[in-house]
Amino acid sequence: MSSPESRSDVPVNVALVGAGPGDPGLMTVRGLALLRRADVVVYDRLVDPRLLDEARPDAIRVFVGKASGAHTLPQREINALLVRHAEHGRRVVRLKGGDPFVFGRGGEEAEALAAAGIPFEVVPGVSSAVAVPAYAGIPVTHRGVASSFAVVTGHEDEAKDEAAVDWARLATAVDTLVILMGVRSLPRIAAALLEAGRAPDTPVALVRWGTTDAQETVVGRLDEIAPLAAAVRLAPPVVIVVGDVVGLRERLAWFGVRPDAHDAGVEVAPGAAVTRR
């Protein structure tokens, strides 16, 4: 296996690096090596601040984070920013939560770099689509329970006339559905899945700030999960897991579980108030 240093002679100006789902310990070795030698770090809202401490003290740090309805910079300006710094000969790390190519718009940034003739590298990251359920004690596949899963976005362009996700087809096509950026659309998503034939008693888990000390989990039935999420005022970032694998959480929950939590009916995560079951 080659070391990160063995590739240092490759003339790459920009690296699109996945920072992982939240826990800084899930950052890849390659990504960390590139971060430590970067001249410029362009980073997202969900990147743990401790990762930024790994960058050189003199590195330029540029925040381009996005939240629902609030973007620091439009995507086209982020693309231009990466090109501009690279054209000045700077080594740029575009640090993105999760994986750059899983609903991270990394493909758009790669296209912009390619069009400008800028050499780039993609460093995959641990995606929240599998890591967050795992930290909540939920395997997305499990023998005898789920042999397929799909990862979809719950955040769609409101300007579109038609939904980009065909919920009617997905409802019963796969065993486990993992929905990213969908908590604000949960009432519509749950209704669409029910209408398309997903069983009302299908278990659903909502995991907020997964893999971090603030992790919080709400579990309920598909036909009850939307009002439950509203009642506890669950806000993004949330990963939604729909499927029978959610039931395995009762036995497999491991992160931040207090020994006496099951008796009390709640689970407490480090730094969080209550992780609702």
N, C-alpha and C positions, 0 to 999 in steps of 0.2 A: 504494500500500500504506500503510495507516494505521500510525502509530507506536504503541507501547504507551501513551504518554502521552495519545493522543487518546481513549482509552477511560476515562480516569481519572474522568470524571463519572458513570460507570455505578455504581449503588449495589450493588456486589458485596461481600459480607462474607467469603466463603470461596472460595478457588480450589483445585481439585483438580489438582495440577500433576505431570506426568510428568517425572521427573528423568533419564530415559534409562537405558541399560543398565549404566552404570558409569563410563565416561570422562566427566568433567565437561564436556568440550568439546562433548558431544552434547546439552547442555541447550538448549532453545529460547530464542529472544530474548524471547518473551512470558513464558515461565516465569521467566526470570532477572529481568525487570523487576518482576514481582509479588513474587518472593522478596526483592528488595532493599528493597521498601517495606512488607513485612509486619510486623505487630506480634507475631504468633505464628507459629512454624514447627513443625508436627507432622510428624515425619519417620520414615522406615523404616530398617531395618538396612542395606540395600544402597545407601543414598545416600552418595555420596562426601563425606567431611568437608570437602573444599575448597569444595563448594557451600554448606555451612552458613556458611562464612566470608564469603559474599556477602551474608548477611542483616545487618541493622543490628546494631550492638553491643548495643543495648538490647532487641532482640527476644527474646521468650520462646521458648526452644527446648525442645520436648517429644519425647522419644524413645519411640516406640511400636513398635519393631521386633519382627519375628516370625522365629523359626527353627523348623525342624521339631521339633514337640513342646514348644516353649517360646515362649509369647506374653507380652510385657510387659504388654499390656492386651487383654482380650477385645474383639472387634470392636464389640460394642454400647457398650462404654465409650469407645472411640475416637469412635464416632458422637456420643455425648453430649458428649464433650470439645469437638468441633468446634462443636456447637450452643451450648454454654455460652459459649465465648469469643466467638462471633459475636453472641450476645445481649447481651454486654457492650460491643458496639460496636467490637471489635477486628478488624483485617484479618488473616485467617488464611490461611496457605498450608499445604495438606496435601501434603507433598512425598513422592512415591511413586516407587520404582524402576520403570524401564521406562515403560509407559503405564498411566494409572489404570484404564482400562476393559479391559485385557487381563490377566485373572487377578490384578487388583490390588484387587479388592473396592471399586473406586471407585463402581460402580453402587449398592452398598449405602449408601455414605456419602452419595451424591447423593440417594438416597431419603429418608434420615434428615433431611437438610437441607431437602428439599422439604416433608416432612411438618411440619417445624417452622416453615415459612414463611421460611426463611433464603435470601436470594439467593446463588447460587453460579455459578461458572464452571468449565469443564473445559478444561484445557490439555493436549492430547495430548503424549505423549512418544515418543521413539524406542524402539520395543519391542526387547527382547532377542531376540525370536523371529526377527527379520531381521538385527539389528545384530551379534549375537554370531556367527552363521554367517559373516557378511560379514568380520568381523575375523579369522576363521579361514580365509579364502580360499574360502568355500563360498557360492555364490549359491543361494538356495532354488529359483529357477527358472532354466532355461538352455535356449535353443533347441536342439532335438534331443535333449535329455536329460530335462528336466522342465518340463511345462507347467501343473502344478498343485501346490499345497501346502496342508497343513492344520496349524494350531497347536492343540495339545491339552495339557491338564494331565495330569501323571503322578501328581499328589498328590490322592488321593481320600479322601472321608470314610469312615473305617473302620467307622463305625456303620451305613452303608448296606448293605442286603442284596445289592444288585446294583451292578455297576460303572457309573459315570456315563459312561465312555467305551466305546463299542462298538468294541473293537479288531478284532473279526472283520470288521466292515464297512470300517474304515479301512485295514486291512492292504494291500489292493490297490486301494483306491478313488482314491488320490492318488499322485502320483509321489514327493513329498517329505513326510515327517512331521517336524515340529518339536515336540519334547516338552519342556515346561517343568516344573521341580520333579519330575522323574521318576527321578533316579539311584538313590534308595533302593528304588524299585519296578522297577528295570531287569530283574532276572531274570524277574519275572512278565510285564512288558510284552514283552520279547523272545520269551518262550515263546508268548504269545498271538498275536503277529504271525507267528511261524513256523507255528503250528498253523493259522492262517487262510490260509496260502498265500504269505506273503512269502518270497522266495528266501533260502536260508541264507547265500549269499555277498553279500547286499546290504550295501554299505558303510555303516558307522555312525560318526559322530563324536561324541565327548563333549567339550564345551568348558567348562572351569571358569574362573570369574572372567573371562568374556569381556569384551573391550574395555579391560581394565585391564593394568597392568604385570605382574600375577600370572597372566595368561592361560596356560592349560595345555590341551593338546588330546591326546586319546587316540583313535586310529582303529583299527577292526577290523571283522570280519564280524559280521553279525547273530547267527549261531549261536555266536559266541565272545566277544561284547562284554561280557556280564555277568560271566563269570569274570575277564576282563581288567580290568574296572573294579574288581572286588574285589581283585585282585592288587596294583594300584597304589594302593588305598585312596582312590579318588576320592570326595571329599565335596562336598556342595552349597556354593555354587550351581553347577549344571551345566545347560547346554542340550544336549539330545540331537537330533541330526540323522540321519534315516534316509532313505537314497535314493542313487541313482547320482550325484547332484550332489556327494557327498562326494569322489568320485574327481577332481573338478576341483581340489581343494586342492593336489595335487601341482604344478600349474602356477600357481595363483592365490594361494597363501599369500603374504602381504605384511607382516603385522604382527609385528614382533619376530623376523623370520627373519634369522639370521646368514648371511653370504654363503657360508660353507663348510659350512653345516648339512646340506645334502642329502648331501654326501659322507660325513658322520659318521653319518647316519641319524637325527639328532635335530634339533629346532629349539629355539632358546633365545629366550625372551621376556625383555624387560627386567625385572629384578627377580625373575624366576622361576628355579628351578633348571634343570629340563629340561621342555620341552614335548614329550611323547611323540607320535610319529607313528603 
